[in-house]
Amino acid sequence: MIWFISLIMAISFEGKENVTLDDLRWKNRIVLYFPSPDQNPKFEFDAIEEKLNERKIIFLSIGDVFTTNSKLVFTRDYLQVLQEKYSTEKGQGNWLLIGLDGGVKETKMGEPDWDFIFKTIDSMPMRQSEIRKIN
């Protein structure tokens, strides 16, 4: 089932050279992470991949190195726009959660706290509806 959803997402963006957050509205939740300059985070998505897919989360780490769990293409200029719009003052790392509706649901300092993110999403009305449909 998760594979099928991923395939549908890939097809829906096929042929689109550059994706924006507006393109993902109502399709995905987004976690944007802006590491501080002294951080060089390495992310192992294997352990949480099922939870990310189940909750339709696309993760973007935007810093000296760009990291994502997605195959979507974002231009360097667009990533810079996101950094200017959402990152906190220089030198401090932060992350934020954007809901399916495109609104910012949480903003926190430091590295992403996946347990907190999953619990926050699971408490949202749209996610509750998704859970009911699954069961």
C-alpha positions in Angstrom: 0.0 0.0 0.0 2.8 2.4 0.9 4.6 1.6 -2.3 1.4 2.4 -4.2 1.0 5.7 -2.6 4.6 6.6 -3.3 4.1 5.6 -7.0 1.0 7.8 -7.2 3.0 10.7 -5.8 5.8 10.2 -8.2 3.4 10.1 -11.2 1.6 13.2 -10.0 4.8 15.2 -10.1 6.3 13.5 -13.1 7.4 16.0 -15.7 7.5 18.8 -13.1 11.1 20.0 -13.0 10.9 22.0 -9.7 8.5 21.4 -6.9 7.4 24.0 -4.3 5.7 23.6 -1.0 2.5 24.8 -2.6 2.6 21.8 -4.9 2.7 19.5 -1.8 -0.3 21.2 -0.1 -3.0 18.6 0.7 -0.6 15.8 -0.4 2.2 15.9 2.2 3.2 17.1 5.6 6.6 18.7 5.6 9.4 18.9 8.2 11.9 21.6 7.3 15.2 21.4 9.3 17.8 24.2 9.2 20.9 22.9 11.0 23.3 25.4 12.6 26.5 25.9 10.7 28.5 23.8 13.2 26.2 20.8 12.7 26.7 18.3 9.9 23.7 16.0 10.6 23.5 12.6 9.1 20.0 11.1 8.9 19.2 7.4 8.8 15.7 7.2 7.4 15.5 3.4 7.4 14.4 3.2 11.0 11.5 5.7 10.6 10.7 5.3 6.9 7.4 3.4 7.5 6.3 6.1 10.0 7.3 8.9 7.6 5.4 7.3 4.7 2.4 6.4 6.8 2.1 10.1 7.8 2.9 11.4 4.3 6.0 13.3 5.6 8.6 14.8 3.4 11.7 15.9 5.2 14.0 18.6 4.0 17.3 19.4 5.8 18.5 22.7 4.3 22.0 23.7 5.3 25.5 23.4 3.9 24.3 19.9 2.8 20.8 19.2 1.5 19.2 16.0 2.7 15.7 14.7 2.0 13.7 11.4 2.1 12.1 12.3 -1.2 13.0 12.1 -4.8 11.3 15.4 -5.6 13.5 18.2 -7.1 13.8 21.5 -5.4 16.0 24.3 -6.9 18.8 25.8 -4.9 17.2 29.2 -5.2 13.9 27.9 -3.8 15.7 26.2 -0.9 17.3 29.5 -0.2 13.9 31.2 -0.2 12.7 28.6 2.3 15.7 29.2 4.5 15.2 32.9 4.5 11.5 32.6 5.3 11.6 29.9 8.0 15.0 29.6 9.6 15.7 31.4 12.8 18.6 33.8 13.3 22.0 32.6 12.0 24.0 30.2 14.1 21.0 28.4 15.6 19.4 25.3 14.3 15.7 24.9 14.1 13.0 22.7 12.5 9.3 23.2 11.8 6.3 21.1 10.9 4.0 22.1 8.1 0.6 20.5 7.9 -1.3 19.2 4.9 -3.0 22.6 4.7 0.3 24.4 4.3 0.2 26.0 7.7 3.1 25.9 10.2 2.0 23.6 13.1 5.2 23.6 15.2 8.5 25.4 15.3 11.3 24.2 17.6 15.0 24.8 18.2 17.5 22.0 17.8 17.3 18.8 15.7 14.0 17.2 14.8 12.4 15.2 17.6 10.7 12.5 15.6 8.7 11.0 18.5 7.3 14.5 19.2 6.7 15.1 15.5 4.8 11.8 15.1 2.7 12.4 18.3 1.9 15.9 17.2 0.8 14.7 13.7 -1.2 11.8 15.2 -3.2 14.2 17.4 -4.3 16.3 14.4 -7.9 15.9 13.2 -6.9 15.1 9.6 -4.5 12.4 10.8 -7.2 11.0 13.2 -9.4 10.7 10.1 -6.7 8.9 8.2 -6.2 6.5 11.1 -9.9 5.7 11.2 -9.9 4.9 7.4 -6.9 2.6 7.8 -8.6 0.6 10.6 
